[in-house]
Amino acid sequence: MIKANSGTKRKVKFSSSRLSWFSTAVIQAFIMWIAMFSSPVYGEVHLSDLFSDNMVLQQETAILIWGTAEPREAITVNLDSQKVKCITDKSGNWSAKLSPIMAGGPFELTVSGEKNVIRISNVLIGEVWVCSGQSNMDFRVAGMLNAKKFIVDANYSEIRLFTVAKYKWKKGEKVPKHISGRWAICNPNVVSEFSAVGYCFGKELHKNLNVPIGLINCSYGGTPAEAWIDWKVLKADTEFNGILENWKKWEEKAKKSMNRKTPSPLYIPSEYPGLPGRCYDSMIRPLIPYSIRGVIWYQGESNGRYGYGYRKLFSTLISSWRLAWNQGDFPFLFVQLPNYGKAQSEPVEEKVRSWPLVREAQLMALSLPKTGMAVTIDLGGDGRLHPRDKGPVGNRLALIALGVAYGKKIIYSGLLYERMVIEANKVRLYFSHVNGGLMPKGNRNLKGFAIAGEDKKFLWAQSRIEGKTIVVWNKNIKNPVAVRYGWANNPLVNLYNKAGLPASPFRTDKWKTINK
Protein backbone atom coordinates (compact mmCIF):
# COMPACT_ATOMS: atom_id res chain seq x y z
CA MET A 1 0.00 0.00 0.00
CA ILE A 2 1.41 3.37 -0.96
CA LYS A 3 0.53 6.52 0.92
CA ALA A 4 1.42 9.90 -0.47
CA ASN A 5 0.60 13.41 0.62
CA SER A 6 -0.48 16.01 -1.87
CA GLY A 7 2.52 18.30 -1.45
CA THR A 8 2.66 21.95 -0.49
CA LYS A 9 0.79 24.36 -2.72
CA ARG A 10 2.61 27.54 -3.59
CA LYS A 11 0.80 30.90 -3.33
CA VAL A 12 1.42 33.28 -6.22
CA LYS A 13 0.19 36.89 -6.26
CA PHE A 14 -0.60 38.77 -9.47
CA SER A 15 -1.24 42.48 -9.91
CA SER A 16 -4.84 43.11 -10.98
CA SER A 17 -3.71 46.26 -12.71
CA ARG A 18 -1.68 44.22 -15.17
CA LEU A 19 -3.76 41.07 -15.57
CA SER A 20 -7.45 40.58 -15.96
CA TRP A 21 -9.32 38.67 -13.35
CA PHE A 22 -9.93 35.84 -15.80
CA SER A 23 -6.26 35.55 -16.83
CA THR A 24 -5.18 35.56 -13.19
CA ALA A 25 -7.60 32.76 -12.33
CA VAL A 26 -6.44 30.63 -15.23
CA ILE A 27 -2.76 31.05 -14.33
CA GLN A 28 -3.40 30.32 -10.65
CA ALA A 29 -5.37 27.20 -11.53
CA PHE A 30 -2.59 26.01 -13.82
CA ILE A 31 0.10 26.54 -11.15
CA MET A 32 -2.01 24.75 -8.54
CA TRP A 33 -2.44 21.82 -10.94
CA ILE A 34 1.32 21.63 -11.45
CA ALA A 35 1.92 21.70 -7.68
CA MET A 36 -0.69 19.07 -6.93
CA PHE A 37 0.23 16.51 -9.59
CA SER A 38 3.67 17.11 -11.00
CA SER A 39 5.91 17.93 -8.04
CA PRO A 40 4.84 15.20 -5.61
CA VAL A 41 5.02 12.49 -8.32
CA TYR A 42 8.55 13.59 -9.22
CA GLY A 43 9.67 13.52 -5.64
CA GLU A 44 7.99 10.30 -4.44
CA VAL A 45 9.96 7.22 -3.46
CA HIS A 46 9.68 4.41 -6.00
CA LEU A 47 10.74 0.76 -5.80
CA SER A 48 11.28 -2.00 -8.31
CA ASP A 49 8.38 -4.44 -8.75
CA LEU A 50 10.60 -6.96 -6.96
CA PHE A 51 9.70 -5.18 -3.71
CA SER A 52 5.99 -5.83 -3.28
CA ASP A 53 3.49 -7.56 -1.02
CA ASN A 54 4.12 -11.31 -0.49
CA MET A 55 7.80 -11.07 -1.38
CA VAL A 56 10.57 -13.32 -0.06
CA LEU A 57 13.96 -11.95 0.98
CA GLN A 58 17.06 -14.13 1.23
CA GLN A 59 17.94 -15.26 4.73
CA GLU A 60 21.38 -15.24 6.34
CA THR A 61 22.84 -12.64 3.98
CA ALA A 62 22.82 -8.86 3.70
CA ILE A 63 19.47 -7.60 2.35
CA LEU A 64 19.66 -4.85 -0.25
CA ILE A 65 16.71 -2.54 -0.88
CA TRP A 66 16.96 0.07 -3.61
CA GLY A 67 14.89 2.54 -5.61
CA THR A 68 14.56 6.13 -6.78
CA ALA A 69 13.36 9.42 -5.34
CA GLU A 70 14.21 13.09 -5.63
CA PRO A 71 17.96 13.90 -5.69
CA ARG A 72 19.47 14.37 -2.22
CA GLU A 73 16.32 13.10 -0.50
CA ALA A 74 16.49 11.35 2.88
CA ILE A 75 15.19 7.76 2.81
CA THR A 76 14.42 5.50 5.77
CA VAL A 77 13.98 1.73 5.47
CA ASN A 78 12.43 -0.34 8.28
CA LEU A 79 12.27 -4.14 8.43
CA ASP A 80 11.66 -6.19 11.54
CA SER A 81 13.67 -4.33 14.22
CA GLN A 82 16.08 -2.69 11.79
CA LYS A 83 16.07 0.92 10.66
CA VAL A 84 18.49 2.11 7.96
CA LYS A 85 18.78 5.63 6.61
CA CYS A 86 20.39 6.81 3.37
CA ILE A 87 20.46 9.77 0.98
CA THR A 88 19.71 9.60 -2.73
CA ASP A 89 22.50 10.56 -5.13
CA LYS A 90 22.36 13.40 -7.65
CA SER A 91 20.41 11.17 -10.07
CA GLY A 92 17.83 10.23 -7.44
CA ASN A 93 19.06 6.66 -6.91
CA TRP A 94 19.40 5.16 -3.46
CA SER A 95 20.12 1.81 -1.81
CA ALA A 96 19.95 0.55 1.74
CA LYS A 97 21.73 -2.45 3.24
CA LEU A 98 20.11 -4.38 6.08
CA SER A 99 21.77 -6.98 8.28
CA PRO A 100 21.03 -10.68 7.71
CA ILE A 101 17.82 -12.11 9.17
CA MET A 102 16.98 -15.75 9.88
CA ALA A 103 14.07 -17.42 8.06
CA GLY A 104 10.68 -16.32 9.30
CA GLY A 105 7.94 -13.76 9.02
CA PRO A 106 5.60 -12.34 8.00
CA PHE A 107 7.11 -8.85 8.36
CA GLU A 108 6.28 -5.41 7.07
CA LEU A 109 8.85 -3.53 5.01
CA THR A 110 8.49 0.24 5.20
CA VAL A 111 10.28 2.73 2.94
CA SER A 112 9.81 6.38 3.84
CA GLY A 113 10.77 9.43 1.85
CA GLU A 114 10.04 13.10 2.41
CA LYS A 115 6.76 12.96 0.49
CA ASN A 116 5.44 9.41 0.75
CA VAL A 117 5.65 6.12 2.59
CA ILE A 118 5.58 2.67 0.93
CA ARG A 119 4.37 -0.20 3.07
CA ILE A 120 4.99 -3.75 1.86
CA SER A 121 3.15 -6.44 3.81
CA ASN A 122 3.38 -10.21 4.28
CA VAL A 123 7.14 -10.28 3.69
CA LEU A 124 8.88 -13.60 4.41
CA ILE A 125 12.55 -14.35 4.94
CA GLY A 126 13.75 -17.60 3.41
CA GLU A 127 15.47 -19.04 0.34
CA VAL A 128 15.37 -17.19 -2.99
CA TRP A 129 16.23 -18.87 -6.30
CA VAL A 130 16.27 -17.49 -9.84
CA CYS A 131 14.82 -19.90 -12.43
CA SER A 132 16.16 -18.97 -15.85
CA GLY A 133 16.75 -20.22 -19.38
CA GLN A 134 14.67 -20.76 -22.50
CA SER A 135 11.39 -22.51 -23.28
CA ASN A 136 11.82 -25.63 -21.16
CA MET A 137 12.26 -23.44 -18.09
CA ASP A 138 9.44 -21.18 -19.25
CA PHE A 139 7.19 -24.26 -19.76
CA ARG A 140 4.10 -23.77 -17.57
CA VAL A 141 2.66 -26.07 -14.90
CA ALA A 142 -0.59 -26.13 -16.90
CA GLY A 143 1.18 -27.98 -19.74
CA MET A 144 3.04 -30.60 -17.73
CA LEU A 145 2.20 -34.27 -17.34
CA ASN A 146 -0.54 -34.78 -14.70
CA ALA A 147 -1.00 -31.00 -14.53
CA LYS A 148 -4.38 -31.15 -12.76
CA LYS A 149 -2.91 -33.07 -9.84
CA PHE A 150 -0.04 -30.61 -9.46
CA ILE A 151 -2.36 -27.60 -9.65
CA VAL A 152 -4.95 -28.87 -7.16
CA ASP A 153 -2.16 -29.73 -4.70
CA ALA A 154 -0.46 -26.33 -4.98
CA ASN A 155 -1.52 -24.73 -1.71
CA TYR A 156 1.73 -23.52 -0.14
CA SER A 157 1.46 -20.24 1.70
CA GLU A 158 5.24 -20.09 2.25
CA ILE A 159 6.14 -20.57 -1.42
CA ARG A 160 6.04 -17.29 -3.30
CA LEU A 161 6.20 -16.91 -7.08
CA PHE A 162 7.44 -14.01 -9.22
CA THR A 163 7.49 -14.10 -13.03
CA VAL A 164 9.55 -11.46 -14.80
CA ALA A 165 7.49 -10.12 -17.68
CA LYS A 166 9.07 -10.60 -21.10
CA TYR A 167 10.28 -7.25 -22.30
CA LYS A 168 9.10 -6.17 -25.75
CA TRP A 169 11.84 -4.10 -27.32
CA LYS A 170 11.02 -1.32 -29.75
CA LYS A 171 13.20 0.35 -32.31
CA GLY A 172 15.58 2.86 -30.79
CA GLU A 173 14.57 2.01 -27.22
CA LYS A 174 17.13 2.31 -24.44
CA VAL A 175 18.11 -0.48 -22.08
CA PRO A 176 15.32 -0.90 -19.48
CA LYS A 177 16.21 -0.20 -15.86
CA HIS A 178 13.27 -1.99 -14.26
CA ILE A 179 11.28 -5.20 -14.63
CA SER A 180 7.56 -5.83 -14.45
CA GLY A 181 5.93 -8.54 -12.36
CA ARG A 182 4.44 -9.25 -8.97
CA TRP A 183 4.91 -11.66 -6.10
CA ALA A 184 2.08 -14.15 -5.59
CA ILE A 185 1.34 -16.70 -2.88
CA CYS A 186 1.48 -20.19 -4.38
CA ASN A 187 -2.03 -21.55 -4.83
CA PRO A 188 -4.03 -23.32 -7.58
CA ASN A 189 -5.17 -20.00 -9.03
CA VAL A 190 -1.67 -18.78 -9.88
CA VAL A 191 0.62 -21.81 -10.12
CA SER A 192 -0.71 -23.01 -13.49
CA GLU A 193 1.05 -20.14 -15.30
CA PHE A 194 4.35 -20.50 -13.45
CA SER A 195 7.45 -22.40 -14.58
CA ALA A 196 6.83 -26.14 -14.10
CA VAL A 197 10.49 -26.93 -13.41
CA GLY A 198 10.77 -23.94 -11.07
CA TYR A 199 7.65 -24.88 -9.11
CA CYS A 200 8.59 -28.56 -8.73
CA PHE A 201 12.08 -27.50 -7.61
CA GLY A 202 10.71 -25.05 -5.05
CA LYS A 203 8.11 -27.43 -3.69
CA GLU A 204 10.74 -30.12 -3.07
CA LEU A 205 13.06 -27.60 -1.39
CA HIS A 206 10.26 -26.37 0.85
CA LYS A 207 9.43 -29.92 1.88
CA ASN A 208 13.04 -30.65 2.85
CA LEU A 209 14.10 -27.30 4.34
CA ASN A 210 10.80 -26.22 5.91
CA VAL A 211 11.51 -22.53 5.27
CA PRO A 212 9.85 -19.98 2.98
CA ILE A 213 10.85 -20.30 -0.68
CA GLY A 214 10.90 -17.45 -3.20
CA LEU A 215 11.09 -18.36 -6.90
CA ILE A 216 11.85 -15.77 -9.60
CA ASN A 217 11.02 -17.11 -13.06
CA CYS A 218 13.16 -15.23 -15.57
CA SER A 219 13.05 -17.19 -18.84
CA TYR A 220 12.36 -16.61 -22.54
CA GLY A 221 11.68 -19.29 -25.14
CA GLY A 222 13.91 -19.67 -28.18
CA THR A 223 16.82 -17.68 -26.79
CA PRO A 224 20.49 -18.73 -27.09
CA ALA A 225 23.01 -18.41 -24.28
CA GLU A 226 24.58 -15.25 -25.72
CA ALA A 227 21.28 -13.41 -25.21
CA TRP A 228 21.74 -13.95 -21.47
CA ILE A 229 25.30 -12.59 -21.27
CA ASP A 230 26.19 -8.93 -20.90
CA TRP A 231 27.07 -7.65 -24.39
CA LYS A 232 30.13 -5.88 -22.99
CA VAL A 233 31.42 -9.21 -21.68
CA LEU A 234 30.97 -10.80 -25.11
CA LYS A 235 32.59 -7.86 -26.87
CA ALA A 236 35.62 -7.92 -24.57
CA ASP A 237 36.52 -11.53 -25.40
CA THR A 238 37.89 -12.21 -28.90
CA GLU A 239 36.71 -15.82 -28.71
CA PHE A 240 33.18 -14.52 -29.18
CA ASN A 241 33.97 -12.51 -32.33
CA GLY A 242 32.56 -15.26 -34.53
CA ILE A 243 29.25 -15.31 -32.67
CA LEU A 244 28.89 -11.54 -32.84
CA GLU A 245 29.75 -11.54 -36.55
CA ASN A 246 27.15 -14.25 -37.21
CA TRP A 247 24.51 -12.13 -35.51
CA LYS A 248 25.45 -9.12 -37.64
CA LYS A 249 24.90 -11.25 -40.76
CA TRP A 250 21.56 -12.42 -39.33
CA GLU A 251 20.48 -8.83 -38.78
CA GLU A 252 21.31 -7.96 -42.37
CA LYS A 253 19.23 -10.87 -43.66
CA ALA A 254 16.43 -10.00 -41.27
CA LYS A 255 16.27 -6.42 -42.48
CA LYS A 256 15.84 -7.65 -46.06
CA SER A 257 12.85 -9.74 -45.01
CA MET A 258 11.07 -6.76 -43.48
CA ASN A 259 9.13 -6.09 -46.67
CA ARG A 260 6.38 -8.43 -45.52
CA LYS A 261 3.24 -6.81 -44.16
CA THR A 262 3.31 -8.75 -40.88
CA PRO A 263 6.88 -9.93 -40.25
CA SER A 264 7.49 -12.27 -37.34
CA PRO A 265 9.19 -10.75 -34.28
CA LEU A 266 11.90 -13.39 -34.83
CA TYR A 267 12.91 -11.43 -37.91
CA ILE A 268 12.64 -7.92 -36.53
CA PRO A 269 16.12 -7.05 -35.22
CA SER A 270 14.79 -4.37 -32.89
CA GLU A 271 12.37 -6.81 -31.19
CA TYR A 272 14.05 -10.23 -31.26
CA PRO A 273 15.02 -11.29 -27.69
CA GLY A 274 17.79 -13.63 -28.87
CA LEU A 275 20.28 -10.94 -29.84
CA PRO A 276 23.52 -10.90 -27.81
CA GLY A 277 22.95 -9.31 -24.41
CA ARG A 278 19.24 -8.67 -24.99
CA CYS A 279 17.75 -10.89 -22.26
CA TYR A 280 20.54 -9.99 -19.85
CA ASP A 281 19.82 -6.28 -20.25
CA SER A 282 16.05 -6.54 -19.96
CA MET A 283 15.54 -9.42 -17.50
CA ILE A 284 18.72 -10.15 -15.50
CA ARG A 285 20.45 -6.81 -14.98
CA PRO A 286 17.32 -5.28 -13.34
CA LEU A 287 17.29 -8.15 -10.80
CA ILE A 288 20.76 -7.32 -9.54
CA PRO A 289 21.61 -6.92 -6.64
CA TYR A 290 18.54 -8.68 -5.20
CA SER A 291 20.00 -11.18 -2.72
CA ILE A 292 19.58 -14.80 -3.83
CA ARG A 293 20.72 -18.25 -2.78
CA GLY A 294 21.38 -19.41 -6.33
CA VAL A 295 20.22 -20.07 -9.89
CA ILE A 296 18.65 -23.02 -11.67
CA TRP A 297 19.13 -22.99 -15.43
CA TYR A 298 17.52 -24.93 -18.32
CA GLN A 299 18.84 -23.87 -21.73
CA GLY A 300 21.00 -25.06 -24.60
CA GLU A 301 18.54 -26.16 -27.27
CA SER A 302 19.07 -22.96 -29.26
CA ASN A 303 22.84 -23.48 -29.23
CA GLY A 304 22.78 -26.95 -30.78
CA ARG A 305 24.55 -25.79 -33.92
CA TYR A 306 27.34 -24.02 -32.06
CA GLY A 307 29.13 -27.20 -31.08
CA TYR A 308 32.34 -26.42 -29.26
CA GLY A 309 31.47 -22.75 -28.89
CA TYR A 310 28.94 -23.54 -26.17
CA ARG A 311 31.73 -24.55 -23.80
CA LYS A 312 33.05 -21.01 -23.49
CA LEU A 313 29.60 -19.43 -23.74
CA PHE A 314 28.14 -21.39 -20.85
CA SER A 315 31.09 -21.05 -18.50
CA THR A 316 31.22 -17.32 -19.27
CA LEU A 317 27.53 -16.95 -18.50
CA ILE A 318 27.96 -18.54 -15.07
CA SER A 319 31.10 -16.60 -14.19
CA SER A 320 29.79 -13.23 -15.44
CA TRP A 321 26.52 -13.54 -13.52
CA ARG A 322 28.41 -14.30 -10.33
CA LEU A 323 30.69 -11.34 -10.89
CA ALA A 324 27.78 -8.97 -11.58
CA TRP A 325 25.78 -10.13 -8.54
CA ASN A 326 28.81 -9.72 -6.29
CA GLN A 327 27.65 -12.48 -3.95
CA GLY A 328 30.58 -14.80 -4.54
CA ASP A 329 30.24 -18.20 -6.18
CA PHE A 330 26.56 -18.74 -5.51
CA PRO A 331 25.23 -22.20 -6.50
CA PHE A 332 24.48 -22.47 -10.21
CA LEU A 333 22.56 -25.66 -11.01
CA PHE A 334 21.55 -26.64 -14.51
CA VAL A 335 19.70 -29.22 -16.58
CA GLN A 336 21.66 -31.26 -19.08
CA LEU A 337 19.66 -31.51 -22.31
CA PRO A 338 17.31 -34.53 -22.49
CA ASN A 339 16.96 -37.00 -25.35
CA TYR A 340 15.20 -35.55 -28.38
CA GLY A 341 14.29 -36.49 -31.94
CA LYS A 342 14.62 -39.76 -33.82
CA ALA A 343 15.95 -42.64 -31.75
CA GLN A 344 19.55 -43.60 -32.51
CA SER A 345 20.01 -46.80 -34.51
CA GLU A 346 23.73 -46.57 -35.34
CA PRO A 347 26.65 -45.07 -33.36
CA VAL A 348 27.16 -42.16 -35.76
CA GLU A 349 27.12 -38.40 -35.23
CA GLU A 350 24.29 -36.03 -36.04
CA LYS A 351 25.05 -33.82 -39.03
CA VAL A 352 22.77 -30.86 -38.30
CA ARG A 353 22.15 -30.29 -34.62
CA SER A 354 24.61 -31.66 -32.07
CA TRP A 355 23.00 -31.92 -28.66
CA PRO A 356 25.81 -34.29 -27.55
CA LEU A 357 28.30 -31.40 -27.81
CA VAL A 358 25.99 -29.16 -25.77
CA ARG A 359 25.66 -31.88 -23.14
CA GLU A 360 29.44 -32.25 -23.10
CA ALA A 361 29.84 -28.50 -22.59
CA GLN A 362 27.39 -28.68 -19.70
CA LEU A 363 29.32 -31.60 -18.25
CA MET A 364 32.55 -29.59 -18.48
CA ALA A 365 30.95 -26.68 -16.61
CA LEU A 366 30.99 -28.85 -13.49
CA SER A 367 34.64 -27.86 -13.14
CA LEU A 368 33.39 -24.48 -11.89
CA PRO A 369 32.80 -24.27 -8.11
CA LYS A 370 29.34 -24.87 -6.64
CA THR A 371 27.79 -26.12 -9.85
CA GLY A 372 25.52 -29.13 -10.27
CA MET A 373 23.93 -30.87 -13.24
CA ALA A 374 20.62 -32.71 -13.44
CA VAL A 375 20.92 -35.45 -16.06
CA THR A 376 17.66 -35.86 -17.99
CA ILE A 377 18.69 -38.18 -20.82
CA ASP A 378 15.81 -40.45 -19.76
CA LEU A 379 13.05 -37.83 -19.59
CA GLY A 380 12.56 -36.77 -23.23
CA GLY A 381 11.15 -40.01 -24.57
CA ASP A 382 7.89 -38.49 -25.82
CA GLY A 383 9.72 -37.04 -28.83
CA ARG A 384 8.85 -33.45 -27.94
CA LEU A 385 11.20 -30.50 -27.90
CA HIS A 386 9.40 -29.64 -24.66
CA PRO A 387 9.02 -32.87 -22.65
CA ARG A 388 5.96 -32.72 -20.41
CA ASP A 389 7.35 -34.78 -17.52
CA LYS A 390 8.83 -31.81 -15.67
CA GLY A 391 8.32 -33.16 -12.13
CA PRO A 392 11.46 -35.34 -12.09
CA VAL A 393 13.50 -32.47 -13.59
CA GLY A 394 12.58 -30.15 -10.73
CA ASN A 395 13.07 -32.91 -8.17
CA ARG A 396 16.57 -33.74 -9.45
CA LEU A 397 17.55 -30.07 -9.34
CA ALA A 398 16.25 -29.86 -5.76
CA LEU A 399 18.27 -32.95 -4.84
CA ILE A 400 21.40 -31.27 -6.20
CA ALA A 401 20.57 -28.06 -4.33
CA LEU A 402 20.29 -29.99 -1.07
CA GLY A 403 23.73 -31.46 -1.65
CA VAL A 404 25.59 -28.56 -3.26
CA ALA A 405 23.92 -25.48 -1.77
CA TYR A 406 22.85 -26.80 1.63
CA GLY A 407 25.53 -29.40 2.38
CA LYS A 408 23.22 -32.33 2.99
CA LYS A 409 24.99 -35.69 3.02
CA ILE A 410 22.88 -37.28 0.33
CA ILE A 411 23.23 -38.92 -3.07
CA TYR A 412 22.39 -36.12 -5.49
CA SER A 413 24.14 -36.92 -8.80
CA GLY A 414 24.08 -39.65 -11.39
CA LEU A 415 27.24 -41.35 -12.63
CA LEU A 416 29.93 -39.13 -14.14
CA TYR A 417 32.75 -40.59 -16.22
CA GLU A 418 36.22 -40.25 -14.64
CA ARG A 419 38.79 -42.29 -16.55
CA MET A 420 39.44 -45.40 -18.64
CA VAL A 421 42.05 -48.16 -18.69
CA ILE A 422 42.75 -50.27 -21.80
CA GLU A 423 43.06 -53.97 -20.96
CA ALA A 424 44.06 -55.89 -24.11
CA ASN A 425 41.01 -55.75 -26.39
CA LYS A 426 38.73 -54.31 -23.72
CA VAL A 427 38.28 -50.94 -21.98
CA ARG A 428 37.50 -50.53 -18.29
CA LEU A 429 35.57 -47.40 -17.29
CA TYR A 430 35.63 -45.70 -13.88
CA PHE A 431 32.99 -43.29 -12.53
CA SER A 432 32.29 -40.87 -9.71
CA HIS A 433 29.00 -40.78 -7.80
CA VAL A 434 28.77 -44.56 -7.88
CA ASN A 435 26.90 -44.41 -4.56
CA GLY A 436 26.46 -48.06 -3.76
CA GLY A 437 26.88 -49.52 -7.20
CA LEU A 438 25.89 -49.50 -10.87
CA MET A 439 22.84 -51.00 -12.52
CA PRO A 440 21.00 -51.16 -15.82
CA LYS A 441 17.49 -49.80 -15.41
CA GLY A 442 15.02 -52.66 -15.22
CA ASN A 443 17.84 -55.19 -14.60
CA ARG A 444 18.37 -55.61 -18.34
CA ASN A 445 21.61 -55.63 -20.29
CA LEU A 446 23.46 -52.33 -20.58
CA LYS A 447 22.78 -50.21 -23.66
CA GLY A 448 24.33 -47.17 -25.27
CA PHE A 449 28.08 -47.96 -25.35
CA ALA A 450 30.12 -47.67 -28.55
CA ILE A 451 33.81 -48.41 -29.04
CA ALA A 452 36.41 -47.43 -31.66
CA GLY A 453 39.93 -48.28 -32.72
CA GLU A 454 42.54 -46.01 -34.25
CA ASP A 455 40.42 -45.61 -37.39
CA LYS A 456 37.94 -43.61 -35.27
CA LYS A 457 35.00 -45.69 -36.52
CA PHE A 458 32.60 -46.51 -33.72
CA LEU A 459 30.78 -49.83 -33.39
CA TRP A 460 28.24 -50.88 -30.79
CA ALA A 461 29.99 -52.41 -27.81
CA GLN A 462 29.16 -55.25 -25.51
CA SER A 463 29.38 -54.24 -21.87
CA ARG A 464 29.12 -55.60 -18.37
CA ILE A 465 29.29 -54.28 -14.84
CA GLU A 466 32.26 -55.42 -12.74
CA GLY A 467 32.09 -54.03 -9.22
CA LYS A 468 32.17 -50.25 -9.51
CA THR A 469 33.44 -50.30 -13.10
CA ILE A 470 32.13 -51.17 -16.55
CA VAL A 471 34.03 -53.21 -19.12
CA VAL A 472 33.24 -52.68 -22.81
CA TRP A 473 34.47 -54.41 -25.96
CA ASN A 474 33.69 -55.44 -29.53
CA LYS A 475 35.20 -58.63 -30.92
CA ASN A 476 35.98 -56.90 -34.21
CA ILE A 477 38.15 -54.23 -32.56
CA LYS A 478 41.42 -55.70 -31.36
CA ASN A 479 43.04 -52.45 -30.20
CA PRO A 480 40.38 -50.13 -28.77
CA VAL A 481 41.27 -46.50 -28.09
CA ALA A 482 37.98 -44.73 -27.33
CA VAL A 483 34.52 -45.29 -25.88
CA ARG A 484 31.34 -43.24 -26.11
CA TYR A 485 28.12 -43.55 -24.17
CA GLY A 486 24.84 -41.95 -25.17
CA TRP A 487 26.52 -39.90 -27.89
CA ALA A 488 23.43 -38.94 -29.91
CA ASN A 489 20.52 -36.53 -29.83
CA ASN A 490 18.26 -39.39 -28.74
CA PRO A 491 20.40 -42.32 -27.56
CA LEU A 492 19.15 -45.62 -26.16
CA VAL A 493 20.76 -45.73 -22.70
CA ASN A 494 19.96 -47.34 -19.36
CA LEU A 495 22.93 -46.94 -16.98
CA TYR A 496 22.06 -45.73 -13.45
CA ASN A 497 23.57 -45.74 -9.99
CA LYS A 498 21.82 -47.51 -7.13
CA ALA A 499 20.18 -44.22 -6.12
CA GLY A 500 18.18 -44.40 -9.35
CA LEU A 501 19.90 -41.45 -11.03
CA PRO A 502 20.98 -41.80 -14.69
CA ALA A 503 24.57 -41.59 -15.93
CA SER A 504 25.57 -38.59 -18.00
CA PRO A 505 26.41 -39.22 -21.67
CA PHE A 506 30.16 -38.92 -22.27
CA ARG A 507 33.07 -39.75 -24.56
CA THR A 508 36.64 -40.68 -23.71
CA ASP A 509 38.12 -39.21 -26.91
CA LYS A 510 38.83 -35.59 -27.80
CA TRP A 511 38.46 -36.02 -31.53
CA LYS A 512 37.10 -33.16 -33.56
CA THR A 513 33.53 -33.96 -34.56
CA ILE A 514 31.65 -33.02 -37.74
CA ASN A 515 29.84 -30.30 -35.76
CA LYS A 516 31.87 -27.15 -35.20
C-alpha angles and dihedrals in degrees: 000000000000122000121192133173121224097245130237117301116224120226115223123187123208128192111246089208091066103034131043119242091249094051091048092052092049093050093046091050091050093050091048090051091052091049094047099046112016106043100046092046090052093050101042123113113252131191135196116262086251087077104066142115115304094022126151122222123200115261127225095021136082111284116223121202119183142168146129137280138146115318113272092010121151114241128192123196122194126188126162103321095336127104121185127181129198142162125236118242126241090279093052096253122136140172134189128201120211127192120256118279128200120242114286146086160080096225136165119238114206125192115186128190131172093271107027146017125221117205119194115191137197093030116171130197115219143097121336123196131180113221109202144160137079135309100319090057091042090051107122129235088238090066100046128104111279089008095164092059092050093047097048090049095049101104105128115143092187095053111084125191130207123178117195108224114240108253116233108212121211130200113283093005119149125236108284117244098198140042131222125230143091139236115248133187109245110255137133092271095062108021095075091073096045127096109284094211091045094050095047089048093050095045092053092047091050091051092052101037100034093213132113114282125208118195122192111195108205107165140129126195121239096017124137124221094259090064088064097051125084107261090225090058091052093046093051094057117070091205087074095053091100093054093048091048091051090053091051089055090048091053091052092052091045093054090054090055093055092094090089116103094234109022118187116254086239087071099042106092093202093055107032110112094204097074115116111283094001100117092038092055096045103034112018106034092056089055093059127129094018104130113249139172094222151302135272114202134194113178142109105102092102091052096056093114095050095075111176093011091074091069093068094034095056097043089047091051092054095044095044093050091051091049093049094047091049092210096117123245098338115186113279111191123182144183118243109223114270127228113288140174131007115003114254116255101170131032094250132123127259113251101205114029120022111200090163090067091049090050089049091051089051090049090052091052088070086081087076115089121265096010127136135185129212108210111216102170087127099049104067098067095122090077094240127133084223108044111208098214095090097147096082090045092057092042093052091049090050090050089054091047091054090053102036104030101030103031098235114166096236140122103262107155138061122231117303121196114246111170146329136227123202112224109185105290094350137073124219117208126206126200143190123226091039088150102184100339149309129281142172110240110258091015091273129134117290117266136192104048122128128181134199140190129212091294088069092230112138124217129182110271134217112232142184138182116247111182107299094344138071125225118206132184147151119212091222093059111071098175110035119192106170143030131196130192125196092350099163141078089256109015127178103238136153110171115133139160121242090265088068096249119135125242118249117248111253146161130217095210129078096208119147109254129213089257114079 
